[in-house]
Amino acid sequence: MRRRSQLIMLLASLVAGCSQAPVFDKNAPGAVDEARLLAADSDADNWLAFGRTPDEQRFSPLDQINPQSVKDLGMAWSADMDTARGQEATPLVVDGVLYVSTAWSMVKAYDAATGKPIWSYDPEVPRDTLSRVCCDAVNRGVAIYHNKVFVGALDGRLIALDAATGKPVWSKVVVPDQKNYSITGAPRVVKGRIILGSGGSEYKARGSIAAFDPETGEEVWRFHTVPGNPADGFENAAMEKAAKTWTGKWWELGGGGSVWDSISYDPDFNLIYFGTANAEPWNPAPMGRTGDNLYTSSIVAVNADTGEYVWHFQETPEDRWDFDSNQSIILANLEFGGKPRRVIMHAPKNGFFYVLDARTGEFLSGKAFTYVNWASGLDPKTGYPAINPEARYEKTGKPFLAVPGAGGAHSWQSMSFSPKTGLVYIPVQEVGFPYAAEKDWKPSSIGFQTGIDSATTAMPADAKVQAEVKKVTTGTLLAWDPVAQKAVWSVKYPGPWNGGTLATAGNLVFQGTAGGQFVAYSADKGKKLWSFPTQSGVIASPITYRIKGEQYVAILVGWGGIWDVATGVLAGNSGSTRNISRLMVFKLGAKGSLPPPPPLAQMPLDPPPVTGTPEQIAEGARNYGRYCSACHGDAAVAGGLNPDLRHSGTLNDAAVFKSIVIDGILQHQGMVSFRSALKPKDADGIRHYVISRANEDKKLHAK
Ligand code: CA
């Protein structure tokens, strides 16, 4: 009997041993393991991970394409995408196969040399998910490990696909709920685990980052970025410490601090670094929020094995401006203060460039990389900002036009670093935002939870004002010296929301623009050496790879994202806002061309006459600002993606308008019912407001 039970135990342990053995075939597609990821820098042919290497420098050692040869760069192949929303993804290339995610979290694989499609996967994200995401149906990329491709779907699933076939292996909801949380960021792979956060700090989200088993999707660890309700007890000492920096009942709305984009890794220190989003709601007053609110708007370092807190550096204490710190975190070895230092370089939304010690988080230096008016500077010892009292708009009771604003001096568009030039290449934005505290604001059951009065600050139908705001809303490609903390060269663009950057050993920097050009500059001087018209604005980041000795450059093209859906007349500041979604791949000597772009429909405004009372219109403006403007655009002026309500035929019919806003008849297209927050008379007020706006603009354009 004893022998038999011993035998059973032995057999059981053998079976367990088998099931734990990683399924990994070195000769099958997606043959990426831990050793390969750690040695990515010397693997110039491939682009194995989101930022190419764990330090996320987005620097390639390839130099076949260089200032002498770049004039011969042409299009090798292109692939039209079957989505028409913002394309933000960085493609990956592994052993001759290019993998890319698109809007709606779809994933596609191509022969990286010829463009021949290999497989395509659609997670069939419900379209009404759009009503719970701030910034379009975007996805920033996939991870590849052990013959699998990992994608975070917009609706909060982490999905593992077979790298050979694109067939799902497993799929798991990895967010606390699918009403307030969404995923747009690329997963990373650290020590054989999939690392991923989520978004939702404009809804009711409590930020966190977690590690998952690549074979099963099982959660291994999770680190929360803000404390929960103290009555429930704290998960760890870091949460207890953080709770001392909050007041009010922040947990009722989650608190924010989402980890929606940047994640870097230093194997020597065994640290995972990530950025956290704004505190929630933006306006601190309604929830009685005071204090620094750790660990929002911060960089946090955790133990790569356990997810345990190691250090943090908060860039924007007492955030009330949506100053996410989720932008690219680049690790590098710099000569700093006469000594070699392993540093973190960061250019968050708040407009300051930070250099931190990567082991300890010590603040080494910080300087504004663009015009900043919310703070007058940083404490040279601690990096703590000197906040302009006028920027505390909920205290003064007066609107404050902050520069930068919620769009950020730099957003998710990746920056890159060249160890050859020692420069960081930042897609900078000169964008303001008028913050006004909404009086008597209360959380609602649907929509943005910001406590901001978007009706009062909506763009007026005044040509002079619009022209002035457009003129100062611009973009810049900035080459920044992180040691001297100063600009070395810059290129000015007519509008913000230009693409991420790629630096190469060929002394080149590549960037796509909002105006629809893919451009190569010399990395040392910023001289424009080459460009290619892309027919649509570019917001994603380029990559480069090599097959059979030939260097390729790839970029996913397709205008969209928050700048299109929410900024009204400013959405078109760089030119056309239309979306033609396409992957474009270039190499030397190629002569490919694009088909002519489809004709652009120019619809005149033809609204019904104004019949609403001034009270109805004012009430409609308030509700529009709160519930509609984040998708249909400030002051009812949409970008290129979502319906521009000023043109809507439903303005003529109160019953139809009500059936959409209250009854949700267009739910399958992403326009959900707002019944939980609005009454039929509110819907009619919104209709009257949009009619009023359409008539104002018709008059404006007739002048
Ligand atoms: Ca945010």
Boltz pocket constraint, residues with backbone or C-beta under 6 A from the ligand:
constraints:
  - pocket:
      binder: B
      contacts: [[A, 201], [A, 202], [A, 277], [A, 278], [A, 322], [A, 324]]
      max_distance: 6.0
